């Protein structure tokens, strides 16, 4: 296991700068080329999501709201709780500023990739509509670029496993429920091999996930649409209550984020640039901008207008990073929990317990359960699409079996191995996806110019 972890760590180091240049450099290029228009039509994006512009005759399997809910279900998960804690622990409070910057850039990246998902979607061998990076690469750039699409899908077979979620959910369960102590209290033996609690939690997660993921896209979207708004509201209410209880520490926490963001003398993880890299990496894990995952859902939307869907996709990073990650960060900083050693989820758990008392951990357990399940449900679909592209839709469905087996593995694996596997896979997916988005950006700009001109001419 140690050798595997070392290999993954070395591979991550080799992909850091290509990922950084494409994600931040390429993202800034898109922001400038867009003329900041996606941000200026933020209100219009909300109106689209609310269904104001729904077209019942449009092709697709799910509504724009369902597509956004499914995409956000994959991102508003443990990455926003555990991932933020790991980022602050590794890079200090200043890392949050760079997470914000990456998220703002990521909103524009998602506008482009969401638009391309509709612009270049196609049908598979079963006659079903398909969209996503592998399709806008082959349909938009041509067959000679198919190796990029294949490369993306191979990395996706590993990157879209729910290993981080399963690992951190198990850590939460063990910390809150403390089943081994309960077993001893009942007269059992905590060393009894029959009571491997992490393994049991992994098996339970796999079974629950199976009931949804084997139902296909529409069932996943339906569950995500019901679960996502509820879990986001409950979590935000929980962290707001913590902030109210510690109101005097909120502004100092925000000030610490801003001052530490420019700490050029930082000795943590490679100094200033190490701080920025951590922020970029964790932001990408939080909102998946540039990764190419969300376009797979947005490509299924009942929407024939690419720019309209791109605006909906843009809302994802705002919800899961600007809102959820910021609130998580403030709780971690004002409680001082980020200074403690432990896994990301345990740090957040300590922050809730410090601020809300013993019931804070129970509340976080409920929230984490919803986050974990929604992420597992949605991630499986990404993997199915990757394997389907590499083979065919019938074989692609077998990815779900591989997916549920890896949930069990992740529950008992170390955090370092799981974190490095995801970081490497994500970096490898960003490279082909961002190359395609940048090359196809002129087509989106042309369509956007026409769409916004038409929108301005419509009566208010």
MONOR-V986312 format. One record per backbone hydrogen bond with DSSP energy under -0.5 kcal/mol. NH is the residue of the N-H (numbers start at 1). CO is the residue of the C=O. E is the energy in kcal/mol with one decimal. If there is no record, write none. Layout:
nh:NH co:CO e:E
nh:NH co:CO e:E
This chain:
nh:5 co:1 e:-2.2
nh:6 co:2 e:-2.3
nh:7 co:3 e:-2.3
nh:8 co:4 e:-2.4
nh:9 co:5 e:-2.3
nh:10 co:6 e:-2.2
nh:11 co:7 e:-2.2
nh:12 co:8 e:-2.3
nh:13 co:9 e:-1.8
nh:14 co:10 e:-1.5
nh:15 co:11 e:-1.1
nh:15 co:12 e:-0.6
nh:16 co:12 e:-1.0
nh:19 co:15 e:-2.1
nh:20 co:16 e:-2.6
nh:21 co:17 e:-2.8
nh:22 co:18 e:-2.1
nh:23 co:19 e:-2.8
nh:24 co:20 e:-2.6
nh:25 co:20 e:-1.0
nh:26 co:21 e:-1.3
nh:27 co:23 e:-0.8
nh:28 co:24 e:-2.6
nh:29 co:25 e:-1.8
nh:30 co:26 e:-1.9
nh:31 co:27 e:-2.3
nh:32 co:28 e:-2.2
nh:33 co:29 e:-2.5
nh:34 co:30 e:-2.1
nh:35 co:32 e:-1.0
nh:36 co:31 e:-1.4
nh:37 co:34 e:-1.3
nh:40 co:36 e:-1.5
nh:41 co:37 e:-1.3
nh:42 co:39 e:-1.3
nh:45 co:41 e:-2.0
nh:46 co:42 e:-1.7
nh:47 co:43 e:-1.9
nh:48 co:44 e:-2.2
nh:49 co:45 e:-2.1
nh:50 co:46 e:-2.0
nh:51 co:48 e:-1.5
nh:52 co:47 e:-2.0
nh:54 co:51 e:-1.3
nh:55 co:302 e:-0.6
nh:56 co:54 e:-0.5
nh:58 co:55 e:-1.6
nh:61 co:300 e:-3.0
nh:62 co:300 e:-1.6
nh:67 co:63 e:-2.4
nh:68 co:64 e:-2.6
nh:69 co:65 e:-2.8
nh:70 co:66 e:-2.5
nh:71 co:67 e:-2.4
nh:72 co:68 e:-3.0
nh:73 co:69 e:-2.2
nh:74 co:70 e:-1.1
nh:75 co:71 e:-0.9
nh:76 co:72 e:-4.3
nh:77 co:75 e:-2.3
nh:80 co:77 e:-1.3
nh:81 co:77 e:-0.5
nh:81 co:78 e:-0.5
nh:82 co:78 e:-2.3
nh:83 co:78 e:-1.6
nh:84 co:79 e:-0.6
nh:85 co:81 e:-1.4
nh:86 co:82 e:-2.5
nh:87 co:83 e:-2.2
nh:88 co:84 e:-2.5
nh:89 co:85 e:-2.4
nh:90 co:86 e:-2.5
nh:91 co:87 e:-2.8
nh:92 co:88 e:-2.5
nh:95 co:92 e:-1.7
nh:96 co:93 e:-1.7
nh:97 co:94 e:-0.8
nh:98 co:94 e:-0.9
nh:99 co:95 e:-1.6
nh:100 co:96 e:-2.4
nh:101 co:97 e:-2.2
nh:102 co:98 e:-2.0
nh:103 co:99 e:-2.0
nh:104 co:100 e:-2.5
nh:105 co:101 e:-2.1
nh:106 co:102 e:-2.6
nh:107 co:103 e:-1.7
nh:108 co:104 e:-0.9
nh:108 co:105 e:-0.6
nh:109 co:105 e:-1.9
nh:110 co:106 e:-2.6
nh:111 co:107 e:-1.5
nh:112 co:108 e:-2.0
nh:113 co:109 e:-2.7
nh:114 co:110 e:-2.6
nh:115 co:111 e:-1.7
nh:116 co:112 e:-2.4
nh:117 co:113 e:-1.7
nh:118 co:114 e:-0.9
nh:118 co:115 e:-0.6
nh:119 co:115 e:-2.5
nh:120 co:116 e:-2.3
nh:121 co:118 e:-1.1
nh:122 co:130 e:-2.5
nh:124 co:128 e:-2.2
nh:127 co:124 e:-2.1
nh:130 co:122 e:-3.5
nh:133 co:292 e:-0.7
nh:135 co:132 e:-1.1
nh:136 co:132 e:-2.4
nh:137 co:133 e:-2.0
nh:138 co:134 e:-1.3
nh:139 co:135 e:-3.1
nh:140 co:136 e:-0.8
nh:141 co:136 e:-0.5
nh:141 co:137 e:-1.5
nh:142 co:137 e:-0.6
nh:145 co:142 e:-1.7
nh:146 co:143 e:-1.9
nh:148 co:145 e:-1.5
nh:149 co:145 e:-1.1
nh:150 co:146 e:-2.6
nh:151 co:147 e:-2.5
nh:152 co:148 e:-2.3
nh:153 co:149 e:-2.2
nh:154 co:150 e:-2.4
nh:155 co:151 e:-2.1
nh:156 co:152 e:-2.0
nh:157 co:153 e:-1.3
nh:158 co:155 e:-1.2
nh:159 co:155 e:-2.8
nh:160 co:156 e:-2.2
nh:161 co:158 e:-1.3
nh:166 co:162 e:-2.4
nh:167 co:163 e:-2.4
nh:168 co:164 e:-2.6
nh:169 co:165 e:-2.4
nh:170 co:166 e:-1.9
nh:171 co:167 e:-1.7
nh:172 co:168 e:-2.0
nh:173 co:169 e:-2.5
nh:174 co:170 e:-2.5
nh:175 co:171 e:-2.0
nh:176 co:172 e:-2.6
nh:177 co:173 e:-2.3
nh:178 co:173 e:-0.7
nh:178 co:174 e:-0.7
nh:182 co:178 e:-1.6
nh:183 co:179 e:-2.4
nh:184 co:180 e:-2.1
nh:185 co:181 e:-2.3
nh:186 co:182 e:-1.4
nh:187 co:184 e:-1.9
nh:188 co:183 e:-2.8
nh:190 co:188 e:-0.5
nh:192 co:189 e:-1.8
nh:195 co:192 e:-2.3
nh:197 co:195 e:-1.3
nh:200 co:196 e:-2.1
nh:201 co:197 e:-2.6
nh:202 co:198 e:-2.3
nh:203 co:199 e:-2.3
nh:204 co:200 e:-2.3
nh:205 co:201 e:-2.6
nh:206 co:202 e:-2.2
nh:207 co:203 e:-2.2
nh:208 co:204 e:-2.5
nh:209 co:205 e:-2.5
nh:210 co:206 e:-1.8
nh:211 co:207 e:-1.1
nh:211 co:208 e:-0.6
nh:212 co:208 e:-0.6
nh:212 co:209 e:-1.2
nh:213 co:209 e:-2.7
nh:214 co:210 e:-1.4
nh:215 co:212 e:-2.0
nh:216 co:213 e:-1.1
nh:220 co:216 e:-2.1
nh:221 co:217 e:-3.0
nh:222 co:218 e:-2.2
nh:223 co:219 e:-2.3
nh:224 co:220 e:-2.7
nh:225 co:221 e:-2.4
nh:226 co:222 e:-1.4
nh:227 co:223 e:-2.2
nh:228 co:224 e:-3.0
nh:229 co:225 e:-0.5
nh:230 co:226 e:-0.5
nh:231 co:227 e:-2.6
nh:232 co:228 e:-2.5
nh:233 co:229 e:-2.1
nh:234 co:230 e:-2.4
nh:235 co:231 e:-2.2
nh:236 co:232 e:-2.6
nh:237 co:233 e:-2.4
nh:238 co:234 e:-2.1
nh:239 co:235 e:-2.5
nh:240 co:236 e:-2.3
nh:241 co:237 e:-2.0
nh:242 co:238 e:-1.6
nh:243 co:239 e:-2.3
nh:244 co:240 e:-2.6
nh:245 co:241 e:-2.0
nh:246 co:242 e:-1.1
nh:247 co:244 e:-1.3
nh:249 co:246 e:-2.1
nh:250 co:246 e:-0.5
nh:250 co:247 e:-1.1
nh:251 co:247 e:-0.6
nh:253 co:249 e:-1.6
nh:254 co:250 e:-2.1
nh:255 co:251 e:-2.6
nh:256 co:252 e:-2.1
nh:257 co:253 e:-1.8
nh:258 co:254 e:-1.9
nh:259 co:255 e:-2.5
nh:260 co:256 e:-2.5
nh:261 co:257 e:-1.1
nh:262 co:259 e:-1.0
nh:263 co:260 e:-1.5
nh:264 co:262 e:-1.5
nh:266 co:263 e:-1.5
nh:269 co:267 e:-0.5
nh:272 co:264 e:-0.5
nh:274 co:270 e:-1.0
nh:275 co:271 e:-2.0
nh:276 co:272 e:-2.1
nh:277 co:273 e:-2.5
nh:278 co:274 e:-2.2
nh:279 co:275 e:-2.0
nh:280 co:276 e:-2.6
nh:281 co:277 e:-2.8
nh:282 co:278 e:-2.7
nh:283 co:279 e:-2.2
nh:284 co:280 e:-2.3
nh:285 co:281 e:-1.8
nh:286 co:282 e:-2.0
nh:287 co:283 e:-3.0
nh:288 co:283 e:-0.5
nh:288 co:284 e:-1.9
nh:291 co:288 e:-1.7
nh:292 co:288 e:-0.7
nh:296 co:293 e:-1.9
nh:297 co:293 e:-0.6
nh:297 co:294 e:-1.3
nh:298 co:294 e:-2.4
nh:299 co:295 e:-1.9
nh:300 co:297 e:-1.9
nh:301 co:298 e:-1.4
nh:302 co:62 e:-2.6
nh:303 co:59 e:-0.9
nh:303 co:301 e:-2.2
nh:306 co:304 e:-0.7
nh:309 co:305 e:-1.7
nh:310 co:306 e:-2.2
nh:311 co:307 e:-2.0
nh:312 co:308 e:-1.4
nh:313 co:309 e:-2.5
nh:314 co:310 e:-1.6
nh:315 co:311 e:-0.6
nh:315 co:312 e:-1.3
nh:316 co:313 e:-1.4
nh:318 co:314 e:-0.7
nh:319 co:315 e:-2.2
nh:320 co:316 e:-2.6
nh:321 co:317 e:-1.9
nh:322 co:317 e:-1.6
nh:323 co:318 e:-1.5
nh:324 co:319 e:-1.9
nh:325 co:320 e:-0.6
nh:326 co:321 e:-1.0
nh:327 co:323 e:-2.1
nh:328 co:324 e:-2.2
nh:329 co:325 e:-2.6
nh:330 co:326 e:-2.3
nh:331 co:327 e:-1.9
nh:332 co:328 e:-2.3
nh:333 co:329 e:-2.5
nh:334 co:330 e:-2.8
nh:335 co:331 e:-1.5
nh:336 co:332 e:-0.8
nh:336 co:333 e:-0.5
nh:337 co:332 e:-0.8
nh:338 co:332 e:-1.1
nh:339 co:336 e:-1.5
nh:340 co:337 e:-1.6
nh:347 co:343 e:-1.9
nh:348 co:344 e:-1.8
nh:349 co:345 e:-2.3
nh:350 co:346 e:-2.5
nh:351 co:347 e:-1.9
nh:352 co:348 e:-2.1
nh:353 co:349 e:-2.5
nh:354 co:350 e:-2.6
nh:355 co:351 e:-1.8
nh:356 co:352 e:-3.2
nh:357 co:353 e:-1.6
nh:360 co:357 e:-1.6
nh:361 co:357 e:-0.6
nh:361 co:358 e:-0.8
nh:362 co:358 e:-0.9
nh:363 co:359 e:-2.5
nh:364 co:360 e:-2.3
nh:365 co:361 e:-1.9
nh:366 co:362 e:-1.9
nh:367 co:363 e:-2.2
nh:368 co:364 e:-3.2
nh:369 co:365 e:-2.0
nh:370 co:366 e:-1.7
nh:371 co:367 e:-2.6
nh:372 co:368 e:-3.3
nh:373 co:369 e:-2.2
nh:374 co:370 e:-2.2
nh:375 co:371 e:-2.2
nh:376 co:372 e:-2.4
nh:377 co:373 e:-2.5
nh:378 co:374 e:-1.9
nh:379 co:375 e:-2.6
nh:380 co:376 e:-1.4
nh:381 co:377 e:-0.6
nh:381 co:378 e:-0.6
nh:382 co:378 e:-1.0
nh:383 co:379 e:-1.8
nh:384 co:380 e:-2.1
nh:385 co:381 e:-2.1
nh:386 co:382 e:-2.0
nh:387 co:383 e:-2.5
nh:388 co:384 e:-2.4
nh:389 co:385 e:-2.0
nh:390 co:386 e:-1.9
nh:391 co:387 e:-1.8
nh:396 co:392 e:-2.7
nh:397 co:393 e:-1.2
nh:398 co:395 e:-1.9
nh:399 co:396 e:-1.8
nh:400 co:397 e:-1.2
nh:401 co:398 e:-0.9
nh:402 co:398 e:-1.3
nh:403 co:399 e:-2.8
nh:404 co:400 e:-2.3
nh:405 co:401 e:-1.8
nh:406 co:402 e:-2.0
nh:407 co:403 e:-1.2
nh:408 co:404 e:-1.2
nh:409 co:405 e:-1.7
nh:410 co:406 e:-2.6
nh:411 co:407 e:-1.5
nh:412 co:408 e:-0.7
nh:412 co:409 e:-1.1
nh:413 co:409 e:-0.9
nh:418 co:414 e:-1.9
nh:419 co:415 e:-3.2
nh:420 co:416 e:-2.4
nh:421 co:417 e:-2.2
nh:422 co:418 e:-2.0
nh:423 co:419 e:-2.6
nh:424 co:420 e:-2.3
nh:425 co:421 e:-2.2
nh:426 co:422 e:-2.8
nh:427 co:423 e:-2.1
nh:428 co:424 e:-2.2
nh:429 co:425 e:-1.7
nh:430 co:426 e:-2.2
nh:431 co:427 e:-1.3
nh:432 co:428 e:-0.9
nh:433 co:429 e:-1.7
nh:434 co:430 e:-3.0
nh:435 co:431 e:-1.7
nh:436 co:432 e:-1.9
nh:437 co:433 e:-2.5
nh:438 co:434 e:-2.4
nh:439 co:435 e:-2.0
nh:440 co:436 e:-2.1
nh:441 co:437 e:-0.8
nh:443 co:440 e:-1.1
nh:444 co:440 e:-1.2
nh:445 co:441 e:-2.7
nh:446 co:442 e:-2.1
nh:447 co:443 e:-2.0
nh:448 co:444 e:-3.0
nh:449 co:445 e:-2.2
nh:450 co:446 e:-1.6
nh:451 co:447 e:-2.4
nh:452 co:448 e:-2.9
nh:453 co:449 e:-1.5
nh:454 co:450 e:-2.2
nh:455 co:451 e:-2.5
nh:456 co:452 e:-2.1
nh:457 co:453 e:-1.2
nh:458 co:454 e:-0.8
nh:458 co:455 e:-0.8
